[in-house]
Amino acid sequence: MKKHKITNIKAREIIDCRWFPTVQVEVEVDDRAIGIGNCPAGRSTSSDEALELRDGGKRYSGQGCEKAVQNIETGIKDALIGIDVTDQRKIDRIMIELDGTPNKKVLGANAIAATSLACAYAAAASLNLPLYRYLNNNAHVLPVPLLNLLNGGKLTSNFLEFQEFCIFPVGAESFKQAMEWGHEINEILREIVIQNYGKIAANTGDEGGFATPAKGVRETLEHLIDAVEKAGYSKQISYGFDCAATHWYDAETKLYTLEDVQYTTDELMEYYKKLIADYPIVSMEDPFDENDIHGFARANKELGIQIIGDDFFVTNPEIMKVKMAQGCANAMLWKFNQIGTLTQAFDAANLAYRNGYGVMVSERSGETEDSAIADLAVALDAGQIKTGAGVRSERVAKYNRLLQIETELGKEAVYAGEFYKNAYMK
């Protein structure tokens, strides 16, 4: 009898952390092993992302996923029954061809991504391996957690344009210690927020960071730095932003509006240079619009820090090749559902590594309790992961999984630390 054969696939609509629907898939192997995968969903999305299939109409504000579920149960299931579940590339290719569109709009990227992940989970279960070990037998790197402690942009209802204000605990000796430091800093930050804005400002955004009414980037960053200094970790912590500049860019005027001031690309570049000169910033994500090639190329050449493409690269190898050839950015944000299959997402990471680019594995604002990206980050030997603050269960699930993996790896575990852009150099 052929082993590791897919014998059944089930799908259902579940809800994410924002009370919107998403897709969950169960893949059964040899009538025994089961893998379950959930598809996360983004609020801040690029026009080049693979498309989620939504139902429209009144139900769930039009965001229902019953059509995507039906596509799994009536199309994808029939195409994959009998396939060896360990042949991930073949599984993903079958779904890509079945959909037949570049952005997966027929079956839905949410249907395809959930199935792709569930197959990987099922394959790992059938071989009695954890997901990270199944995907990479040499996996051993624990990523630096990019802890998003202050939220803005589309993650909140405040007026900050920048979406995330984050700390990098690069000086920690282990992932466990990085999380300990993050807790200590966050508790001090809570008191600073309350002292400056009142108790209501300690409410959090989509990714668990405080959603304050701070007036601008510098004011917000000062609070974060103050908390780090009071905790005693100034020399061990670096800082990063998700600027999410596409959301405050006007394509008609070609101007960026930040804190009620309008900037051209070149003027915004000067703003960033002054910011980096004044603060220990090591990373910026999407500092320019997703189509601003000039801005991303200049940022890579002139700012001297990690420049991450999220909406700019959308985890898409074909888009990455074109933009990397023009010298744009020097790191990618890795979101497997942006492209829709694990193999395409792994191809994107491999492309980044081969060209000297960093890889930051990331959650989405619409997460579930699925901890997959923790295993995926370790499988990629990625030196950095972004999955919010450690105060909401859909975020905590990823951190707890990484703590578990660190324990499993024991002495073989390597915390990326200051080598977060290239953990292989450690």
C-alpha positions in Angstrom: 0.0 0.0 0.0 1.3 3.5 -0.9 2.2 5.4 2.2 1.6 9.0 3.0 -1.4 9.2 0.7 -4.0 12.0 1.1 -7.2 10.2 1.8 -9.6 13.0 2.8 -9.7 16.8 3.0 -12.3 18.8 5.0 -12.7 22.6 5.2 -14.6 25.0 7.3 -15.1 28.7 8.0 -13.6 29.8 11.3 -13.0 33.3 12.7 -9.7 35.2 13.2 -8.8 37.5 16.1 -10.8 40.4 14.6 -14.0 38.4 14.5 -13.8 38.1 10.7 -14.0 34.8 8.9 -11.1 32.8 7.5 -10.5 29.3 6.3 -9.4 26.2 8.1 -8.5 22.9 6.4 -8.0 19.4 7.7 -5.9 17.0 5.6 -6.1 13.3 6.4 -3.2 10.9 5.5 -3.6 7.1 5.2 -6.9 7.4 7.2 -4.9 8.2 10.3 -2.6 11.2 10.5 -4.2 14.6 10.3 -2.9 18.1 9.6 -4.9 21.2 10.3 -4.0 24.6 8.8 -5.6 28.0 9.2 -5.1 30.9 6.8 -4.4 34.3 8.4 -5.7 37.5 6.9 -4.3 41.0 6.6 -5.9 44.3 7.1 -2.9 46.2 5.7 -2.6 44.6 2.3 -0.9 45.2 -1.1 -2.6 45.5 -4.4 -0.2 42.8 -5.6 -1.1 40.2 -3.0 -2.8 36.9 -4.0 -6.5 37.4 -3.5 -8.6 36.0 -0.8 -12.0 34.9 -2.0 -14.8 36.6 0.0 -18.5 36.0 -0.3 -19.9 39.5 -0.4 -23.4 40.3 0.7 -24.6 41.1 4.3 -23.2 38.2 6.2 -20.0 39.0 8.1 -20.0 42.4 6.4 -19.3 40.6 3.1 -16.2 38.9 4.4 -17.6 35.4 4.6 -15.5 32.5 3.2 -18.1 29.9 2.3 -17.2 30.1 -1.4 -13.5 29.4 -0.6 -14.6 26.5 1.6 -16.8 25.1 -1.2 -13.9 25.4 -3.6 -11.8 23.2 -1.3 -14.5 20.6 -0.9 -15.6 20.4 -4.5 -12.4 21.1 -6.4 -9.1 21.0 -4.5 -10.1 17.9 -2.6 -10.8 15.9 -5.8 -7.5 17.0 -7.3 -5.4 16.0 -4.2 -6.9 12.8 -3.0 -4.3 10.0 -3.6 -1.4 12.4 -3.8 1.7 11.7 -1.7 1.3 14.4 1.1 5.1 14.7 1.4 5.3 16.0 -2.2 4.6 19.6 -1.2 5.8 21.1 -4.5 3.5 18.9 -6.5 0.5 19.6 -4.2 1.0 23.3 -4.5 1.5 23.1 -8.3 -1.7 21.2 -8.7 -3.6 23.9 -6.9 -1.9 26.7 -8.8 -2.8 25.0 -12.1 -6.3 24.2 -11.0 -6.9 27.9 -10.1 -5.2 29.1 -13.4 -4.8 32.7 -12.5 -1.6 34.6 -11.4 -3.3 35.9 -8.2 -5.3 32.8 -7.2 -8.6 34.7 -7.6 -10.6 31.7 -8.8 -10.2 29.3 -5.9 -9.1 32.0 -3.5 -5.6 32.4 -1.9 -7.2 31.8 1.4 -8.4 28.3 0.2 -5.1 27.5 -1.3 -2.9 28.7 1.5 -4.9 26.9 4.2 -4.7 23.7 2.2 -1.0 24.1 1.5 -0.2 24.5 5.2 -2.5 21.7 6.3 -0.7 19.3 3.9 2.6 20.3 5.4 1.2 19.7 8.9 -0.2 16.3 7.8 3.1 15.2 6.2 4.9 16.1 9.4 2.4 14.2 11.5 2.6 11.1 9.2 6.4 11.1 9.8 6.1 11.8 13.5 8.1 15.0 13.1 7.5 18.6 14.3 6.7 20.9 11.4 10.0 22.8 11.5 12.0 19.5 11.4 10.0 18.1 8.6 10.6 21.2 6.5 14.3 21.5 7.3 16.2 18.7 9.0 19.0 21.2 9.9 16.7 23.8 11.4 18.3 25.3 14.5 18.0 29.1 14.5 15.7 30.9 16.9 14.7 34.3 15.6 14.9 37.7 17.2 11.3 38.7 18.1 10.4 42.1 16.7 8.2 43.1 19.5 5.5 45.6 18.3 4.8 47.5 21.5 3.1 50.7 20.1 0.6 50.5 17.3 -0.6 53.0 14.7 -1.9 53.1 11.2 -4.5 50.6 10.2 -3.9 48.6 13.3 -5.6 51.2 15.5 -8.1 54.0 15.7 -5.4 56.6 16.6 -3.8 59.2 14.3 -0.3 57.8 13.9 0.6 57.1 10.3 3.5 54.6 11.2 1.9 51.3 11.8 4.3 49.7 14.2 7.0 50.8 16.7 9.1 47.9 17.7 12.1 46.7 19.7 14.7 44.2 18.7 16.2 42.4 21.8 19.4 41.7 19.9 21.6 41.6 23.0 19.7 38.7 24.6 21.4 35.3 24.9 18.3 33.3 24.0 14.8 33.6 22.7 13.6 32.9 26.3 15.6 35.9 27.6 14.4 38.1 24.8 10.8 37.5 25.8 11.6 38.2 29.5 13.1 41.5 28.5 10.1 42.3 26.3 7.7 41.7 29.2 9.7 44.0 31.5 9.9 46.8 29.0 6.2 46.5 28.1 5.2 46.8 31.8 7.2 49.9 32.2 5.9 51.3 28.9 2.3 50.7 30.2 3.0 53.1 33.1 4.6 55.7 30.8 1.5 55.5 28.5 -0.9 55.9 31.4 1.1 58.8 32.9 1.1 60.7 29.6 -2.3 59.9 28.2 -4.5 58.3 30.9 -5.7 54.7 31.4 -7.7 54.5 28.2 -4.5 54.9 26.2 -3.3 51.5 27.5 -5.8 49.8 25.3 -4.2 47.9 22.5 -4.3 47.7 18.7 -4.8 44.7 16.4 -1.3 43.3 17.2 -1.3 44.0 20.9 0.7 47.2 21.1 -0.6 50.2 23.0 -2.7 52.5 20.8 -1.9 55.9 22.2 -3.0 59.3 21.0 0.6 60.4 20.7 1.3 63.2 18.2 3.8 61.8 15.8 6.7 59.5 15.3 9.3 61.1 17.6 6.9 61.5 20.5 6.0 57.8 20.3 9.6 56.6 19.9 10.6 58.7 22.9 8.2 56.7 25.1 9.6 53.4 23.8 13.2 54.5 24.4 12.3 55.8 27.8 10.8 52.4 28.8 13.9 50.6 27.5 16.2 52.9 29.4 14.3 52.5 32.7 14.5 48.7 32.3 18.2 49.0 31.9 18.6 47.5 28.4 19.7 50.5 26.3 22.8 48.8 25.0 20.9 45.5 24.3 17.9 46.8 22.4 17.5 48.3 18.9 14.5 49.8 17.2 12.4 49.3 14.1 9.3 50.6 12.4 6.7 49.4 10.0 6.1 52.7 8.2 3.3 51.2 5.9 3.8 54.3 3.7 1.5 53.1 1.0 -1.4 54.0 3.3 -0.4 57.7 3.6 0.7 58.2 0.0 -1.4 59.9 -2.7 -0.8 58.3 -6.1 -2.3 61.3 -7.9 -0.2 64.0 -6.2 2.7 61.6 -5.7 3.1 63.1 -2.2 3.3 61.5 1.3 1.4 63.1 4.1 3.0 62.5 7.5 1.9 64.4 10.6 0.0 66.9 8.4 3.1 67.7 6.3 3.4 66.7 2.7 6.7 65.2 1.4 8.1 64.2 -2.0 10.0 61.0 -2.1 13.3 62.9 -1.8 12.0 65.0 1.1 10.8 62.0 3.0 14.2 60.5 2.5 15.7 63.4 4.3 13.2 63.0 7.1 14.3 59.4 7.6 18.0 60.4 7.6 17.4 62.8 10.4 15.4 60.2 12.3 18.1 57.6 12.0 20.7 60.1 13.0 18.8 60.9 16.2 17.7 57.4 17.3 19.2 53.9 17.3 17.0 52.7 14.5 18.1 49.5 12.7 15.1 48.6 10.5 12.3 50.2 8.5 9.6 48.3 6.7 7.8 49.8 3.7 9.2 53.4 4.2 7.8 54.3 0.7 4.8 53.4 -1.4 4.7 49.9 -2.8 5.3 51.3 -6.3 8.0 53.8 -5.3 11.1 52.1 -6.9 13.1 55.3 -6.6 12.4 55.6 -2.9 13.3 51.9 -2.1 16.4 52.0 -4.1 17.6 55.3 -2.4 16.7 53.9 1.0 18.8 50.8 0.4 21.8 52.8 -0.9 21.7 55.7 1.6 20.1 54.9 4.9 22.5 52.3 6.1 19.9 50.1 7.9 17.7 47.2 7.1 15.0 48.2 4.6 12.2 45.7 4.4 9.8 45.2 1.5 6.4 44.0 2.6 3.7 45.5 0.3 6.7 46.2 -2.0 7.7 42.5 -2.4 4.5 40.6 -1.3 6.5 37.3 -0.9 6.4 36.9 -4.6 9.6 35.7 -6.3 8.7 37.2 -9.7 8.1 40.6 -8.3 11.2 40.3 -6.1 13.5 39.5 -9.0 12.4 42.7 -10.9 12.8 45.0 -7.9 15.9 43.4 -6.5 17.6 43.9 -9.8 17.1 47.6 -9.4 18.8 47.7 -6.0 15.6 48.1 -4.0 15.5 47.3 -0.2 17.8 44.7 1.4 15.3 42.5 3.2 11.9 40.9 2.7 8.9 40.4 4.9 7.8 36.8 4.6 4.1 36.1 4.7 3.2 32.7 3.2 -0.4 33.7 2.5 0.7 36.8 0.5 1.7 34.4 -2.3 -0.6 31.5 -1.3 1.5 28.4 -1.2 4.4 27.2 1.0 6.6 26.3 -1.9 6.3 29.7 -3.5 6.9 31.4 -0.2 10.0 29.2 0.4 11.2 30.0 -3.1 10.9 33.7 -2.2 13.0 33.2 1.0 15.7 31.3 -0.9 15.8 34.0 -3.5 16.3 36.6 -0.8 19.1 34.6 0.9 20.9 34.0 -2.4 21.0 37.7 -3.0 22.1 38.7 0.5 18.7 39.9 1.6 17.4 39.4 5.1 14.2 37.5 5.8 11.7 38.5 8.5 8.9 36.1 9.0 5.6 37.8 9.8 2.1 37.3 11.1 -1.0 39.1 9.8 -3.3 41.4 11.7 -6.0 38.9 11.3 -4.4 35.9 13.0 -5.7 32.7 14.5 -4.3 30.5 17.3 -2.4 28.5 14.6 1.3 28.7 15.6 2.6 27.7 12.1 4.8 30.8 11.5 6.9 29.9 14.6 7.8 26.5 12.9 8.1 28.2 9.6 10.6 30.8 10.9 12.8 28.1 12.4 12.5 25.9 9.3 13.8 28.9 7.3 16.6 29.6 9.8 15.2 33.1 9.7 16.9 35.4 12.1 13.8 37.6 12.8 10.1 37.2 13.4 7.3 39.7 13.8 4.2 38.6 15.5 3.0 41.4 17.7 3.2 42.1 21.4 2.9 39.2 23.8 -0.5 40.1 25.2 -3.1 38.4 23.0 -3.5 34.7 22.6 -3.2 34.6 18.8 0.2 36.3 19.2 1.2 34.4 22.4 0.6 31.1 20.6 3.6 31.8 18.3 5.8 32.9 21.1 5.0 29.9 23.2 5.7 27.6 20.3 9.1 29.2 19.8 9.8 28.7 23.5 8.9 25.1 23.1 11.1 24.7 20.0 14.0 26.3 21.8 13.6 23.7 24.6 13.4 20.8 22.0 16.6 21.9 20.2 18.5 22.3 23.5 22.2 22.9 23.0 21.7 22.9 19.2 19.5 26.1 19.4 21.2 29.3 18.2 19.5 32.6 19.0 20.2 35.0 16.1 20.8 38.1 18.2 22.8 40.7 16.4 23.0 38.5 13.3 19.2 38.7 12.7 19.8 39.7 9.1 22.0 36.7 8.4 21.9 34.1 11.2 24.4 31.9 9.3 27.1 34.3 10.1 26.8 33.6 13.9 
